[in-house]
Amino acid sequence: MPDTTNTKSDLEILTQLNADFLASAQNGDVRRFEQILAEDFMASLPDFLLRDKKQFLDMMVAPRPLAS
């Protein structure tokens, strides 16, 4: 029988990290992104470019046009 004690805890941690990621994106919270993204983080975005952690953080700190 699998040990579900750690699984629930892991799931809760992942759920919180996902919520933090989305809130950071919405609020431009680069500081929190620095905390939660791995050093080898890579982002594949709709513009088909691959960005490493530094490039992603630079992009997130830059002003962005408002979307309608």
Phi and psi in degrees as GROMACS dihedral restraints (atoms count N, CA, C in turn):
[ dihedral_restraints ]
;  ai    aj    ak    al  type     phi  dphi    fc
    3     4     5     6     1   -69.1    20    10
    4     5     6     7     1   148.5    20    10
    6     7     8     9     1   -81.2    20    10
    7     8     9    10     1   110.3    20    10
    9    10    11    12     1   -94.5    20    10
   10    11    12    13     1    -2.7    20    10
   12    13    14    15     1   -60.8    20    10
   13    14    15    16     1   -51.0    20    10
   15    16    17    18     1   -74.1    20    10
   16    17    18    19     1   -30.4    20    10
   18    19    20    21     1   -60.4    20    10
   19    20    21    22     1   -46.3    20    10
   21    22    23    24     1   -62.6    20    10
   22    23    24    25     1   -43.2    20    10
   24    25    26    27     1   -62.5    20    10
   25    26    27    28     1   -43.9    20    10
   27    28    29    30     1   -62.6    20    10
   28    29    30    31     1   -41.6    20    10
   30    31    32    33     1   -63.7    20    10
   31    32    33    34     1   -41.6    20    10
   33    34    35    36     1   -63.3    20    10
   34    35    36    37     1   -41.1    20    10
   36    37    38    39     1   -63.3    20    10
   37    38    39    40     1   -46.4    20    10
   39    40    41    42     1   -64.1    20    10
   40    41    42    43     1   -39.4    20    10
   42    43    44    45     1   -62.4    20    10
   43    44    45    46     1   -42.6    20    10
   45    46    47    48     1   -67.5    20    10
   46    47    48    49     1   -41.2    20    10
   48    49    50    51     1   -62.2    20    10
   49    50    51    52     1   -39.8    20    10
   51    52    53    54     1   -63.5    20    10
   52    53    54    55     1   -44.6    20    10
   54    55    56    57     1   -62.3    20    10
   55    56    57    58     1   -41.3    20    10
   57    58    59    60     1   -64.0    20    10
   58    59    60    61     1   -41.0    20    10
   60    61    62    63     1   -60.7    20    10
   61    62    63    64     1   -48.1    20    10
   63    64    65    66     1   -65.6    20    10
   64    65    66    67     1   -42.1    20    10
   66    67    68    69     1   -64.8    20    10
   67    68    69    70     1   -38.6    20    10
   69    70    71    72     1   -63.8    20    10
   70    71    72    73     1   -41.5    20    10
   72    73    74    75     1   -64.8    20    10
   73    74    75    76     1   -43.7    20    10
   75    76    77    78     1   -67.5    20    10
   76    77    78    79     1   -37.2    20    10
   78    79    80    81     1  -101.2    20    10
   79    80    81    82     1     0.6    20    10
   81    82    83    84     1    64.2    20    10
   82    83    84    85     1    36.1    20    10
   84    85    86    87     1   -86.0    20    10
   85    86    87    88     1    80.1    20    10
   87    88    89    90     1   -65.1    20    10
   88    89    90    91     1   -33.4    20    10
   90    91    92    93     1   -60.7    20    10
   91    92    93    94     1   -43.1    20    10
   93    94    95    96     1   -69.4    20    10
   94    95    96    97     1   -38.1    20    10
   96    97    98    99     1   -56.9    20    10
   97    98    99   100     1   -44.1    20    10
   99   100   101   102     1   -57.9    20    10
  100   101   102   103     1   -35.6    20    10
  102   103   104   105     1   -73.7    20    10
  103   104   105   106     1   -38.4    20    10
  105   106   107   108     1   -97.0    20    10
  106   107   108   109     1   -18.2    20    10
  108   109   110   111     1   -86.0    20    10
  109   110   111   112     1   136.3    20    10
  111   112   113   114     1   -66.3    20    10
  112   113   114   115     1   155.8    20    10
  114   115   116   117     1   -61.8    20    10
  115   116   117   118     1   -30.0    20    10
  117   118   119   120     1   -96.8    20    10
  118   119   120   121     1    19.9    20    10
  120   121   122   123     1   -56.6    20    10
  121   122   123   124     1   137.0    20    10
  123   124   125   126     1  -133.1    20    10
  124   125   126   127     1   138.5    20    10
  126   127   128   129     1  -117.9    20    10
  127   128   129   130     1   130.2    20    10
  129   130   131   132     1  -106.9    20    10
  130   131   132   133     1   115.2    20    10
  132   133   134   135     1  -111.2    20    10
  133   134   135   136     1   168.8    20    10
  135   136   137   138     1   -59.0    20    10
  136   137   138   139     1   -17.6    20    10
  138   139   140   141     1   -81.9    20    10
  139   140   141   142     1     5.7    20    10
  141   142   143   144     1    68.8    20    10
  142   143   144   145     1    13.7    20    10
  144   145   146   147     1   -99.0    20    10
  145   146   147   148     1   145.7    20    10
  147   148   149   150     1  -100.4    20    10
  148   149   150   151     1   129.0    20    10
  150   151   152   153     1  -121.9    20    10
  151   152   153   154     1   139.8    20    10
  153   154   155   156     1   -83.8    20    10
  154   155   156   157     1  -178.2    20    10
  156   157   158   159     1   -58.2    20    10
  157   158   159   160     1   -47.8    20    10
  159   160   161   162     1   -62.8    20    10
  160   161   162   163     1   -44.9    20    10
  162   163   164   165     1   -63.3    20    10
  163   164   165   166     1   -39.7    20    10
  165   166   167   168     1   -65.0    20    10
  166   167   168   169     1   -45.3    20    10
  168   169   170   171     1   -64.3    20    10
  169   170   171   172     1   -40.4    20    10
  171   172   173   174     1   -60.5    20    10
  172   173   174   175     1   -40.0    20    10
  174   175   176   177     1   -66.8    20    10
  175   176   177   178     1   -39.6    20    10
  177   178   179   180     1   -70.8    20    10
  178   179   180   181     1   -28.4    20    10
  180   181   182   183     1   -82.3    20    10
  181   182   183   184     1   -20.8    20    10
  183   184   185   186     1   -70.4    20    10
  184   185   186   187     1   144.5    20    10
  186   187   188   189     1   -60.9    20    10
  187   188   189   190     1   141.5    20    10
  189   190   191   192     1  -120.7    20    10
  190   191   192   193     1   143.6    20    10
  192   193   194   195     1   -66.0    20    10
  193   194   195   196     1   151.4    20    10
  195   196   197   198     1   -72.7    20    10
  196   197   198   199     1   139.2    20    10
  198   199   200   201     1   -98.3    20    10
  199   200   201   202     1   143.7    20    10
